[in-house]
Amino acid sequence: MRPKPKQLILPAIIFLTIVLVALAVRLWPRTVPFDQCSEVYKRYADMDGVDATFIKDYKVNDTVFVDVTLIEARSDSAWNVLLHDFNITPPPREVIEITSDGCIDIWAAPKKDYSLPMDSFPLNNDLIAISWTERRISVFSIETMLQLRSLKRNQFKESISKSQQ
């Protein structure tokens, strides 16, 4: 005996509800509460001309995760403020133009003040990366030597990959 169409409505509704809930959970934007974000994110989150993003537990490889703050200037004045705050001297425009495929500089700076020279103890620093063409500064919050080594290894692999293209 075949089920009547009315008998199929309830199971169909239940099935659709389960699918929709699963999709909503999967696609729902994940946000970190403001008080759990990095100090550098909090400093630039509401600054005019700047897009600030905090990424909790960015996956470096299968076992290593690190918090990252991305700060991107949308205006010349905001870019100049970021360069001043981080004590960065940009390379000549010609250098940036020649490496327009993605000139990125990386260095370590003390967690307490990114404008100062690197601290001699590696874990007192964060890794700073700057993309000249995108006018973006990325701050990797380093807590362990494994994170530091993994990020350096990852950057080395990406550099080799780009040079072979």
Disulfide bonds with the S-S distance in Angstrom:
none
